[in-house]
């Protein structure tokens, strides 16, 4: 049975350098938590940090804990997928795709057997102020939760698992922002019937469960089953307090808020420091009304610091899906750099080109698979897509802008892209930085390989050092 | 989406929002002091169409000279 506590134990055993505990009392509402994380990132430290005594929103201490940087390194994500901490990014992506292909069922537990029901509050006793909530960057509209939201299609009954930002409004209300994907479409279906949409707001579970929220899953695939595949075992769910068997909640979660996205209601939400690195503008969002809270004693909230490395890393399942889609279209595609490219909307694609035009097809496959992609740069097999110096060298020397840069118009952009001028309509750019095949092209300058192999620097540099000493 | 800039009428701090908010009868919310206010209370709302020229650096802190005598 996998849960967040089991993952923390495994991490502390297999990669103890990957997690630190903070016992000092901290105030997440006053940027104290994110200031610690920002300082660590500035020192290239990406350990998970478990804040054991964060102040709750009501300034009290209700025993909850906060975990940040859960996805700060690929090592931690590897441990979440039962792999050794030193697993490479490409192997990690292989595992993600393998697990995506597996079909696993779910196990329904009776409420009395569900750990998340250790404590429950409902009706008038519901008060979100008992939770610690993080204000991340200076312009954030209020404190935010960065949960996984579980919803169920009113028409098809399919469960969806998605990552959504939720801003504190008052003791029973949160604002929820939804990009136009599956949860958004469920909310729309419910609203058209003048009904609220029941959802479960999951604040902490095994990281593999949270990674399910970043999958590009087909609309006909149930995402509780996808979560089982990702966890590598059947996910355990249990009836909710308010909706019973009509909405199952994860039995091994740390904290689950039950409630509804209210039909016909909107609210002003934000600004919010988003994964793009910018404080996104204040905008109109939907209203969530809390109806019940289930929680384990000492419940651990996973919080994502959205402007930082861990948020991009959490998108690795999307990069894996993009790679698969591109390989399906153009087998010569080798690997990609997106989450580690430094550009939240830019993917670098490495491929062995066999005919001209293939780079365009590979890039188009990425564009059609996800609106996260605005710029695609395609490089040859000898260029490391994770080495931006090599990538820029290829772009500088293999690209004639007139012929090798294509602008795609009227694409669905990403609503969080600050350069978008309209609500969602955007454009894309493909930079083909591969060498042409239809004419001779210069070689990269290099010393002859046979001489390179024979040379040992010590034969030369140590001699020099001795002469210097003499 | 284009954004507007404003200074909160209560605390004067600057923040921004999606321009679509301006077409709605909603109260805006200052992320710094938490106050709610209507757009009509804002003195220096800067929208994309009202930003003016970046060359002559036209913004809300500029005043305009008007000759004392009426021209014929």
Interface residues (C-beta under 8 A of the other chain):
Chain A: X139 X140 X141 X142 X268 X270 X271 X279 X281 X282 X283 X284 X415 X420 X421 X422 X423
Chain B: X1 X2 X3 X15 X16 X17 X18 X20 X21 X24 X26 X27 X28 X29 X31 X32 X34
